Amino acid sequence: MTAPSFYQGLVYGFIAAFFWGTHSVIVRFLTADLGGLAVACIRLYIAALCLGVFLKFRGYPIRIDFRNPVFWWTTLAATVNFVFFHVGLEYTDAPSAILLENTAPIFVIIGMFLIWRWKIRWAEMCSVALVVFGAYYTVRDSFSLGGDVVTGDIMEIVAGLVWAVFIVGSSRALSTSSSTNERVNFLFGVFIISAVLMTPFLFFSTYHVTLLDGTLLILLGVFPTAFAFIFWYEAAARVSTVTAALLFSLSIIFTFIFASIFLGEEIRPDMMIGGGLIILGVGISKFSSPELAAKKI
């Protein structure tokens, strides 16, 4: 893979991060009227519909490979991630949620080393160390508060763990893909099956949906879900697994901005320092060789 392709992947990742910067803010707002599980399920159905229209417009037949084990553990990881991330946002704030989900790179690198015996480069290890320390530094004070805040933060860390499984599964699937259509088709299957698995939760949720809630749900399904994942999959097809995980971390800076503007949430100094460390970690990953960065598990 050429260096221009690698840097093109970084651009796609930046676009995905911009969209992702809105999703914890929107979900946090919606949980005032809707349960987190209902939000998660509905946004997946909307996103799957968008991806289906995308494939139909491009004349690509939708095919879900139910016999592929990678598809199943990627789908199950996506389902569990959405459950814990959305329910966790009922108890913690949007910036903390997005920061804690960014513990995913450490789980990625541990899995690559222990399970696949992958040789990890120093730049990637330094990147992950900065990302994890930044996430810890951001929320270290919240654990002294106890109660719901801790519950929400722990759920977001679990979301980060299973997000790592999703990243690795997606990376393995994308390593055999040759076109955007194939990648969107795989993503469509993950979204629609995850939505079906979560559908029973809809019957145990209470609803008080306003016109604004409905509008935000549609926007959530289209931009931070369908479009963001399309761009991230295009990025992940061009960079290493660890770099793909770290690209998600760029969404932190946008989450800070949107949470402050739309939710009025305080951006504490420790959040800014922690976010800066995480973004620095992403920057260090850039110093990996583009040729090596193309390598997949």
C-alpha positions as CSV (number, residue, x, y, z in Angstrom):
1,M,0.0,0.0,0.0
2,T,1.4,3.4,-0.9
3,A,1.9,6.3,1.4
4,P,-0.8,8.4,-0.3
5,S,-3.3,5.7,0.4
6,F,-2.2,5.6,4.0
7,Y,-2.7,9.4,4.4
8,Q,-6.0,9.1,2.5
9,G,-7.0,6.7,5.3
10,L,-6.1,9.3,7.9
11,V,-8.4,11.9,6.1
12,Y,-11.3,9.4,6.0
13,G,-10.7,8.7,9.7
14,F,-10.8,12.4,10.5
15,I,-14.1,12.8,8.8
16,A,-15.5,9.8,10.7
17,A,-14.2,11.3,13.9
18,F,-16.0,14.5,13.2
19,F,-19.3,12.7,12.8
20,W,-18.6,10.5,15.9
21,G,-18.0,13.7,17.9
22,T,-21.7,14.3,17.8
23,H,-23.0,10.9,18.7
24,S,-22.5,10.8,22.5
25,V,-23.9,14.3,22.7
26,I,-27.0,13.4,20.8
27,V,-27.5,10.1,22.7
28,R,-27.0,12.0,26.1
29,F,-29.8,14.4,25.1
30,L,-32.1,11.6,23.9
31,T,-31.8,9.6,27.1
32,A,-33.9,12.2,28.8
33,D,-36.9,11.0,26.9
34,L,-35.9,7.6,25.6
35,G,-34.0,4.7,27.2
36,G,-30.5,4.1,26.0
37,L,-31.4,0.7,24.6
38,A,-34.2,2.1,22.5
39,V,-31.9,4.8,21.1
40,A,-29.3,2.2,20.3
41,C,-31.7,-0.1,18.5
42,I,-33.5,2.6,16.5
43,R,-30.3,4.2,15.3
44,L,-29.0,0.9,14.0
45,Y,-32.2,0.3,12.0
46,I,-32.0,3.8,10.5
47,A,-28.3,3.3,9.7
48,A,-28.9,-0.1,8.1
49,L,-31.7,1.5,6.0
50,C,-29.2,4.1,4.8
51,L,-26.6,1.5,3.9
52,G,-29.2,-0.6,2.1
53,V,-30.2,2.5,0.0
54,F,-26.5,3.2,-0.6
55,L,-25.9,-0.3,-2.0
56,K,-29.1,-0.3,-4.0
57,F,-28.1,3.0,-5.6
58,R,-24.8,1.5,-6.6
59,G,-26.4,-1.6,-8.0
60,Y,-24.7,-3.9,-5.5
61,P,-26.7,-6.9,-4.3
62,I,-26.9,-7.3,-0.5
63,R,-25.5,-10.5,0.8
64,I,-24.9,-11.5,4.4
65,D,-22.4,-14.3,4.9
66,F,-24.0,-16.0,7.9
67,R,-21.4,-18.8,7.8
68,N,-18.5,-16.4,8.4
69,P,-17.4,-16.6,12.1
70,V,-15.7,-13.2,11.8
71,F,-19.0,-11.7,10.8
72,W,-20.7,-13.1,13.9
73,W,-18.1,-12.1,16.5
74,T,-17.9,-8.7,15.0
75,T,-21.7,-8.4,15.1
76,L,-21.9,-9.6,18.7
77,A,-19.2,-7.2,19.7
78,A,-21.1,-4.3,18.0
79,T,-24.3,-5.3,19.8
80,V,-22.7,-5.4,23.2
81,N,-20.8,-2.2,22.6
82,F,-24.0,-0.3,21.7
83,V,-25.8,-1.7,24.7
84,F,-23.2,-0.6,27.2
85,F,-22.3,2.6,25.6
86,H,-25.9,3.9,25.4
87,V,-27.0,2.7,28.8
88,G,-23.8,4.1,30.3
89,L,-24.7,7.5,28.9
90,E,-27.8,7.5,31.2
91,Y,-25.4,7.8,34.1
92,T,-22.3,9.7,33.0
93,D,-21.6,12.7,30.8
94,A,-20.9,12.8,27.1
95,P,-17.1,13.7,27.2
96,S,-16.4,11.0,29.8
97,A,-18.3,8.4,27.8
98,I,-16.3,9.1,24.6
99,L,-13.0,9.2,26.5
100,L,-13.6,5.9,28.3
101,E,-14.6,4.2,25.1
102,N,-11.2,5.2,23.8
103,T,-9.6,2.6,26.1
104,A,-10.2,0.3,23.1
105,P,-6.7,0.7,21.7
106,I,-5.1,-0.9,24.8
107,F,-7.4,-3.9,24.4
108,V,-6.6,-4.1,20.7
109,I,-2.8,-4.1,21.3
110,I,-3.1,-6.7,24.1
111,G,-5.1,-9.0,21.9
112,M,-2.7,-8.6,19.0
113,F,0.2,-9.5,21.2
114,L,-1.2,-12.3,23.3
115,I,-3.6,-14.0,20.8
116,W,-2.0,-13.4,17.4
117,R,1.6,-13.0,18.6
118,W,1.8,-9.8,16.5
119,K,5.0,-7.7,16.6
120,I,4.0,-4.3,18.0
121,R,6.0,-1.3,16.9
122,W,7.3,1.2,19.5
123,A,5.3,4.0,18.0
124,E,2.1,2.1,18.4
125,M,2.9,1.1,22.0
126,C,3.7,4.8,22.9
127,S,0.4,5.8,21.2
128,V,-1.7,3.4,23.1
129,A,0.1,4.3,26.4
130,L,-0.8,8.0,25.9
131,V,-4.4,7.2,24.9
132,V,-5.0,5.0,28.0
133,F,-3.3,7.4,30.4
134,G,-5.3,10.3,28.9
135,A,-8.5,8.4,29.4
136,Y,-7.5,7.6,33.0
137,Y,-6.5,11.1,33.8
138,T,-9.8,12.4,32.5
139,V,-12.1,10.4,34.8
140,R,-9.9,9.7,37.8
141,D,-11.8,12.1,40.0
142,S,-15.2,10.7,39.1
143,F,-14.5,7.5,41.0
144,S,-14.3,9.4,44.3
145,L,-17.9,10.5,43.7
146,G,-19.3,7.0,43.7
147,G,-22.9,6.1,42.7
148,D,-24.3,6.4,39.2
149,V,-21.3,8.2,37.8
150,V,-19.0,5.2,38.6
151,T,-21.6,2.8,37.2
152,G,-21.8,4.8,33.9
153,D,-18.0,5.0,33.7
154,I,-17.5,1.3,34.2
155,M,-20.1,0.6,31.5
156,E,-18.2,2.8,29.1
157,I,-15.0,1.0,29.8
158,V,-16.8,-2.3,29.0
159,A,-18.0,-0.6,25.8
160,G,-14.3,0.1,25.1
161,L,-13.4,-3.5,25.6
162,V,-15.9,-4.9,23.2
163,W,-15.3,-2.0,20.8
164,A,-11.8,-3.4,20.5
165,V,-13.2,-6.8,19.5
166,F,-15.3,-5.0,16.9
167,I,-12.2,-3.2,15.5
168,V,-10.2,-6.4,15.2
169,G,-13.1,-8.2,13.6
170,S,-13.7,-5.4,11.2
171,S,-10.0,-5.2,10.4
172,R,-9.9,-8.9,9.5
173,A,-13.0,-8.7,7.4
174,L,-11.7,-5.6,5.6
175,S,-8.3,-7.2,4.8
176,T,-10.1,-9.5,2.3
177,S,-12.3,-6.8,0.8
178,S,-11.5,-5.1,-2.5
179,S,-14.1,-2.4,-2.8
180,T,-16.3,0.1,-0.9
181,N,-19.4,-1.9,-1.8
182,E,-18.0,-5.0,-0.2
183,R,-17.2,-3.1,3.0
184,V,-20.6,-1.4,3.2
185,N,-22.3,-4.7,2.6
186,F,-20.4,-6.3,5.5
187,L,-21.3,-3.3,7.7
188,F,-25.0,-3.5,6.6
189,G,-25.1,-7.1,7.8
190,V,-23.5,-6.1,11.2
191,F,-26.0,-3.3,11.7
192,I,-29.2,-5.1,10.7
193,I,-28.4,-8.2,12.7
194,S,-27.4,-6.2,15.8
195,A,-30.6,-4.2,15.5
196,V,-32.6,-7.4,15.3
197,L,-30.8,-8.8,18.4
198,M,-31.6,-5.6,20.3
199,T,-35.3,-5.4,19.2
200,P,-36.7,-7.2,22.3
201,F,-35.4,-4.3,24.4
202,L,-37.8,-2.0,22.7
203,F,-40.7,-3.7,24.5
204,F,-39.2,-2.9,27.9
205,S,-38.6,0.8,27.2
206,T,-40.7,3.8,28.0
207,Y,-41.2,6.5,25.4
208,H,-41.9,10.2,25.4
209,V,-40.8,11.2,21.9
210,T,-41.0,14.8,20.8
211,L,-40.5,16.1,17.2
212,L,-37.0,17.1,18.2
213,D,-36.3,13.6,19.5
214,G,-37.4,12.1,16.2
215,T,-35.3,14.5,14.2
216,L,-32.2,13.8,16.3
217,L,-32.8,10.0,16.0
218,I,-32.8,10.3,12.2
219,L,-29.7,12.5,12.2
220,L,-28.0,10.0,14.7
221,G,-28.7,7.1,12.4
222,V,-27.6,8.8,9.3
223,F,-24.5,10.8,10.2
224,P,-22.7,9.5,13.3
225,T,-23.7,5.9,12.4
226,A,-24.1,5.2,8.7
227,F,-21.8,7.9,7.3
228,A,-19.2,7.8,10.1
229,F,-18.8,4.0,9.8
230,I,-18.5,4.1,6.1
231,F,-15.7,6.6,6.3
232,W,-14.1,4.7,9.2
233,Y,-14.2,1.4,7.2
234,E,-12.6,3.2,4.3
235,A,-9.9,4.4,6.7
236,A,-9.5,1.0,8.4
237,A,-8.9,-0.6,4.9
238,R,-5.9,1.6,4.4
239,V,-4.2,1.8,7.8
240,S,-3.1,-0.7,10.6
241,T,-5.5,-2.1,13.1
242,V,-4.0,0.0,15.9
243,T,-4.1,3.2,13.9
244,A,-7.7,2.5,13.0
245,A,-8.5,2.2,16.7
246,L,-6.6,5.4,17.5
247,L,-8.4,7.4,14.7
248,F,-11.6,7.0,16.7
249,S,-9.9,8.9,19.5
250,L,-10.0,12.1,17.4
251,S,-13.7,12.3,18.0
252,I,-12.9,13.4,21.6
253,I,-12.1,17.0,20.6
254,F,-15.4,17.3,18.7
255,T,-17.3,15.8,21.6
256,F,-15.9,18.4,23.9
257,I,-17.0,21.2,21.6
258,F,-20.5,19.9,20.9
259,A,-21.1,18.9,24.6
260,S,-20.2,22.4,25.7
261,I,-22.3,24.1,23.0
262,F,-25.5,21.9,23.0
263,L,-25.6,20.3,26.5
264,G,-23.9,23.1,28.5
265,E,-21.6,20.5,30.0
266,E,-18.5,21.8,31.8
267,I,-15.2,21.0,30.1
268,R,-12.9,20.5,33.1
269,P,-9.2,21.1,32.9
270,D,-8.5,17.4,33.5
271,M,-10.7,16.6,30.5
272,M,-8.7,19.0,28.3
273,I,-5.4,17.5,29.5
274,G,-6.6,14.0,29.0
275,G,-8.0,14.7,25.6
276,G,-4.8,16.4,24.6
277,L,-2.8,13.3,25.6
278,I,-5.1,11.1,23.6
279,I,-4.8,13.2,20.5
280,L,-1.0,13.3,20.9
281,G,-1.2,9.5,21.0
282,V,-3.0,9.5,17.6
283,G,-0.4,11.9,16.2
284,I,2.5,9.6,17.3
285,S,0.9,6.7,15.5
286,K,1.5,8.7,12.3
287,F,5.2,8.0,12.6
288,S,4.7,4.3,11.9
289,S,5.9,3.4,8.4
290,P,2.9,3.6,5.9
291,E,4.0,0.3,4.4
292,L,3.9,-1.4,7.8
293,A,0.7,0.5,8.7
294,A,-1.1,-1.3,5.9
295,K,-0.4,-4.6,7.6
296,K,-3.4,-6.4,9.1
297,I,-4.0,-9.2,11.5
